[in-house]
Amino acid sequence: MNETATTSTAVLSGAFLRSELLKLIENCPVDLCNAVECPLFPVRQLNEEERLEWLDSLDVKEMEYLACYHHVCMKLKLEAHPGETDQDFSNSGRSAIRDPQQLRQSERL
């Protein structure tokens, strides 16, 4: 693949990931809450302008990590509790699996 094609793929990938994360920074797509264990917990507490600034500060690797994390978390939640409604899940107290403070403290991917 040539350099132009690689750059175009990265830009498209970044734009797609950003659009996916725009939804995820609002709330959890499974239970529509903001679980304290989620790495996006602190971001979801920011106002809209601050959330967008935070999102714009991420590189593609960080966006890939967050998107992958949420896909895995969603799969685990849905597999562990098939047939539960959003309300059932929200009221159960179950949530994601990573300490949100680790997101920015971890090595850049």
C-alpha positions in Angstrom: 0.0 0.0 0.0 1.4 3.4 -0.9 1.7 6.3 1.5 -1.3 8.2 0.2 -3.5 5.1 0.6 -2.2 4.5 4.1 -2.9 8.1 5.1 -6.4 7.9 3.6 -7.2 4.7 5.5 -6.0 6.3 8.7 -8.1 9.3 8.2 -11.2 7.2 7.4 -10.5 5.0 10.3 -10.1 8.0 12.6 -13.3 9.6 11.3 -15.3 6.3 11.8 -13.9 5.8 15.3 -14.7 9.4 16.3 -18.3 9.0 15.1 -18.6 5.8 17.2 -17.0 7.4 20.2 -19.4 10.4 19.9 -22.2 8.0 20.8 -20.2 6.2 23.5 -19.3 9.4 25.4 -23.1 10.0 25.9 -23.8 6.8 27.8 -23.4 3.0 27.7 -25.2 1.5 24.7 -26.2 -1.6 26.7 -27.8 -0.1 29.8 -27.9 3.6 28.9 -26.1 4.6 32.1 -22.7 5.9 33.1 -21.1 3.0 35.1 -18.2 4.2 37.4 -16.1 1.2 36.2 -16.2 2.4 32.6 -13.1 4.2 31.2 -15.5 6.9 29.9 -17.1 7.6 33.2 -15.2 10.8 33.9 -15.6 12.0 30.3 -19.4 11.5 30.5 -19.5 13.9 33.5 -18.1 16.7 31.4 -20.2 19.2 29.5 -20.6 18.7 25.7 -17.8 21.2 24.8 -15.4 19.6 27.2 -16.3 16.1 25.9 -15.6 17.1 22.3 -12.3 18.7 23.3 -11.3 15.5 25.1 -12.3 13.4 22.1 -10.3 15.7 19.7 -7.2 15.2 21.9 -7.2 11.4 21.3 -5.0 9.7 18.7 -6.2 6.8 16.5 -4.7 4.2 18.8 -6.5 5.6 21.9 -9.8 5.7 19.9 -9.2 2.1 18.7 -8.7 1.0 22.3 -11.9 2.6 23.6 -14.0 1.3 20.7 -12.5 -2.2 21.2 -13.0 -2.0 24.9 -16.7 -1.1 24.5 -17.3 -3.8 21.9 -15.9 -6.4 24.2 -17.7 -5.0 27.3 -21.0 -5.0 25.4 -20.5 -8.5 24.2 -19.7 -9.7 27.7 -22.7 -7.9 29.2 -25.1 -9.3 26.6 -23.7 -12.8 26.8 -23.8 -12.9 30.6 -27.4 -11.7 30.8 -29.3 -12.6 27.7 -32.9 -11.4 27.5 -32.5 -8.6 30.1 -33.9 -5.2 29.3 -31.8 -2.0 29.6 -33.8 -1.2 32.8 -33.1 -4.7 34.3 -29.4 -4.3 33.6 -29.2 -0.8 34.9 -30.9 -1.7 38.2 -28.6 -4.7 38.8 -25.5 -2.7 39.6 -23.4 -4.8 37.1 -21.0 -2.9 34.9 -17.8 -2.8 33.0 -14.4 -4.2 34.0 -11.7 -1.5 34.1 -10.8 1.3 36.4 -11.4 4.6 34.6 -8.4 6.3 36.2 -6.1 3.9 34.3 -7.1 5.2 30.9 -4.9 8.3 30.8 -2.3 6.9 33.1 -1.6 3.8 31.0 1.1 3.9 28.3 0.0 5.3 25.0 -0.9 2.5 22.7 
